[in-house]
Amino acid sequence: MKEKILIVDDEKEIADLLELYLGNDGYEVYKFYNGSDAWDCLTQTPIDLALLDIMLPDMDGFALCRKIREQWYFPIIMLTARTEASDKIQGITMGADDYITKPFHPLEVIARVRAQLRRMQDYNSRLPRKQEQEIYDIHGLELNVDMHTCTLYGESVTLTPIEFSIVHYLCSKKGSVVSSEELFEQVWGEKYLDSNNTIMAHIAKIREKFHENSRKPKFLKTVWGVGYKIE
């Protein structure tokens, strides 16, 4: 079955080009030039991944992303002509998984789409890999890797696939400091750039879901100038 990709971009040439490349790569594409029509599609059609432009005529991509995250957890990649780090952080805070700055090469988008869908498939897999489940229980934080569940003091915490992967990797390195570079390359599978604020934004979002004080977090601790750890 073809995976369904939603494209929302009011720049017709870009939307049409992405539709062509993604269609040629075997995906079923749903293309819209505004957020309202895209939302109507979402309520009727199961989508596997969304590409959202930030600047839309009726609602911005941030608002659409936030609205999507209230109901669905498929991967979201934001598209924008703006390069400010604050835009990237805001997109991730709203629930986006990745961020591509225009102008871009369509093949870069294809590669990012494939990576996100592959990660989502791994996340959704319920096939046990071991006789014993991989479970971490750290002072009230419990992560069941095989069941892909996270609870904090017995209360369920809903994490996106990226957030789950971050918590999982830090739990697997319990007590050790993991550098931002190592964490990014392990979770995203891409080369880390010094100017990349992605990790910081995702850590902030996870702390928010854990109801942590960012200055004195109990679980996701920052080791300044080095990285992060769970202990």
Secondary structure, DSSP 8 states (H G I E B T S, - for coil): ---EEEEE-S-HHHHHHHHHHHHHTT-EEEEESSHHHHHHHHTTS--SEEEEES--SSS-HHHHHHHHHTT--S-EEEEES---HHHHHHHHHHT-SEEEESS--HHHHHHHHHHHHHHHHHHH----SSSS--EEEETTEEEETTTTEEEETTEE----HHHHHHHHHHHHTTTS-EEHHHHHHHHH-S---TT--HHHHHHHHHHHHTT--TTS-SSEEEETTTEEEE-
